[in-house]
Amino acid sequence: MNFKKVLILCLLIIASKFYTQNIVSAKIEIDDYANLHINQKINFSIDTLRISKDILIHSRYAKLLRNESQNSISYMPKKIDSIFYTYSPPSKKSSSDYKITNDFLFTTAEFLALSKKNYSQKKKFDLEFISPKYKIVYPNSEDLKKSFKTTPPLIAGNFNNFFTDNFSFYYLSKDAEYEPKIKDISKDFKYIHDFYSSILGENIKPKFFFLPIDEGDGLGGRTFENLITFNTLFYIENADKQIIAHELNHLWFGEDGLTFKNRRVTEGFAEFFALLYLQQADDKNYFNEVMRRKYYNSEGFSSSKTFFDKEKSGREDHRISYELIPLYLFTKFKNNPKFLNLISEFYRINKSKNKIDFDDFEIFLQSKNVDRVFNEKDILPDFFITNYSENEVAINFTSDKNINVEVEFTGEKGKIEVNQISFSKDKREKIINIKKINKIVIDPNYKILQISRINDVWNKSDTSLLNKNRYFTTEKINPKAIEISNEVIEFLQNKNKTEISESIIKLTENQRLDFQNLKNNFYNNTDIIFTGGVLRHSENNKAINLKLAYFEKVGNKSKVIGIDLKTDLKILENFRILNYDN
């Protein structure tokens, strides 16, 4: 055998070995109780294995090493060809990674042992399923022709399906009556996919499964490699276009596309693109409501310095991922028409990479002479309107930076004018003559991120602190709830007011002391001005929710607090204070 033939043979052997290392081969038997009995081949050289923390592999097959992450553990396999183990459903029938009913089985658990060396790389899965009870729907033989980074979800049961525009839709057979509605919803999937493709380039068309997965799981939709699941409530009740648009974008920014090492940023990009789609869709009212909700949930946020903090509560983590980061990106887009083109260029350059740092994107922007999206040292500004004299009001500004802001003026005959006003460290106040003005709105088109928007409106016919906001008026709120809220505000505003009136609402002695302590905390440290507020009331929950914006003269700072009152509108049961400043 000549040298050339020997070389070719060696290369073929090496290639074959590499190929086998990147194939996960297993036989999976599913019994009537939904236990997965797995016989998995070990084709790779001695290497650490990662698998779900809920799976115990016997010591005869592998040595337990350590926790790899919160959800997985590691094993070192012994010199054997196969390992045998069982994955049993959690004790509760439904969880975020496993759901069982008489109709179907659904699991997203990492029930296969994967090589640590190529854990994050695309690989083939050669899987054989045996189940006397459940019909395996995903992954089938066609699905397994594709590559996956991680164990593909398992879906089994009685499903109907249909195909349209090269998309595949699956739903439970028992819900066949909803097929016309599902087909109507499916049109949105095509429109959204086409919209993203026009910006970021063509992408795969995954399978879509509708599953009843929302029972305590909090999952409206979820994207995997080659697969997206949605809640059956989408066709039983009403489809949420925002969730559909978000999950479909994960084909580009997410599991099937470009992923940032910081999960919050990946989610933020997907939500940003969802907003872009909603903006150009037919239902403008829906888009405006989505944006109003995001701005409302972002009240009091002052800078991006906490974006990359690891330790955050679930609620705060959600706020950063789905409200704040998308708003930063959307504001950037509003003020720079080229921003979307830059994202598209960045995506095309980096889409083949596994995971990247967000700072790579920031450096890319700077190379295009565009400012960074996030600057941890920057404090967001705030604009607010206060009375100045009988015929004048003042528009106030809290930042040290130079900035121009649009202000909308509505005249006596309803004529609207939008003027641009300049502010700086040396010019933080603009006096406005209101003799011929009925209404003023700061930044009507939301071009500037602010600490608060509950102090952006002045109305000659209604100067109530609770109606200076961009979100909710008090028009349809129970008058008694308004009376209680105004009493609380008056107590906090007026230094000379010593207590909340018994005729308005009855408090215990401890509650009076708590309110007094709250007031003292305001005025002991600095001089403050309340600049705006918003009120929400739920009679069913006996809840009054107040958000109040205030200005600290010392330090030139705006802040937002929340006061949640539990009351039947006669007696105060309890209350709590929420600090929205980060």
C-alpha positions, 0 to 999 in steps of 0.5 A: 500500500503506497503512502497516499493510500495509507494517508487516505485510510488514516484520514478516513479512520480519524473522520469516522472516529470524529463522526461517531463522537458527534452522534448520540445513539440511544434506545428509549423505552417509555412504559405506561407510567411515562418512565424513560428506560434508556440504553445509551451507547458510549461511542466517544473516548473517555470523557465527562458526561453531563445529564439531568440532575434528576437522573442517577446512573449506577456506579457500575457504569459511571462515577458521579463527579459534581454538579455541572450547573443548577440543572445538570450533574457530571459523570465519568463513564467507565470503559464500557460500550453502553450505559443503562438508566431510567428517567422517571417523571417528577413527583408532581405531574406537571412541571416546567420540564415534564408534563403528562396527561392521558393525551400526551407526554412532553419533556424538555429534560436533559435525559441523555448523557452528553459529552462535555467536550462537544456539549455546546456543539451541533451533533446528530441524534440516533434515537429509537423510541418504543412505547406501547401507550404513547405515539412519538410525534417529536422527534421523528426520523425526519427531525433526527436528520437535523443536528441539535446542540442538546437533547431534543424535547420529547413529545408523544400522544394523540396529535392532529397536524396540518401544513401551510407555507412549509410550516407544520402545526400540531395540536391535540386531537381532542381539540379538533374543533379548534382547527379553523381558529388554529389555521387563522392564527397560523397566518401570523406565523408566516407574516412574522417569519417573513418580516424577520427574514427580510431584516436578518435573512432567511431561516429554518421553518420549525415545527409548531406545537400547541400544548396545555403547558401553562398550568402553573408553569408560566410558559406562554411559548418556548423555543427549542432547536427546530421546534417552538411550543405554544400554549393551547390557550392561544386557540382556546382563548386569544392568541398573543401576537407579542409572545408569538413574535418573541418566540419566532425571533429566537430562531435568529436570536436564541437557540437556533441563531445567535446567542449572547452569553448573558441570557437577559440580552438574548431575551431583550433582543428577541423582545425588541424585534417583537416590538418592531413587528408589532409596530408595523402590524395592523393593530396600532392600539395593541402596539401602543398598549404593549409599549405603555405597559413596558414603560409603566413597568420600567418606572423608577429605573435610573441606569443600566448598571444592574443589567449584568448583575448575576444576583437578581430576583425572578421578578427583577430579572424578568423586568430587565430582560423583557422591559428595560433592555428592549426599551433601550434598544427600541429608543436607540432605533427610534433615534438612529434610522441606521441602527436596525441595519447595523444589527442586521450586519452584526447578526450576519457576521456572527450568526455562525458563532456559538455564544458571544459577549454583548460587549462584542456588539458594543465594540461593533457599534463604536467601529461604526461611529455609533454610541454604545447602547448601555453606559453604566455611568449614565443616569437617565434624565427626568422631565417634569412639570410644576406650577411657576406662577398663576399664568406659567408653569415650569418644565424641569430637567434633572440631568447634567447632560445637554439634551433636546426634548420634544414638547407637545402643546395643545392650544385653546382651539385644539391646535397641536404644536410640537417644539424642541426645547434644549436643556443642560446643566446650566439650563434645567428649567424652561418657563412656559406661558399657559394663557393660551395653552390647555395641555402640555405633554413632554416627549410625546413620541417616547424618544428619550428614556426617562426615570419616570413618565408619571409626571410628563403631562400638564392639563389646565382642566385637571391639575390633579397629581394623579393625572399627570401620567402617560398611563392611566387616568382616574376617570373610571376609578371608584371615587372613594379610592381616589379620595383615600389616595389623595389623602395619603398624598396630601399627608406626605406632601404637606409638612404641617399635616400630622395624620391621615384623617379618620373620616377618610379611612380608619388606621390602627395606631401602628399603621399611623406610626408607619405612615409617619415614619415614611413621611419622616424618611422623606423630609429628614434627609432632603427637601422634596417635591411630588411631581406626579402619580398614578393610581390603580384600584382593584375592588376584587383584590381590595387593592389600591396601587399608588406610584408617586414620582418625587424630586429631591432638590439636594442632588437634583434627583428624581425617584419613584416609590410605590404604596400598595394599600389593602383596604375595603375603602373603609378600614386599612388592612395593611400597606407596603412601600415599594422602592423602584429606584435601582 
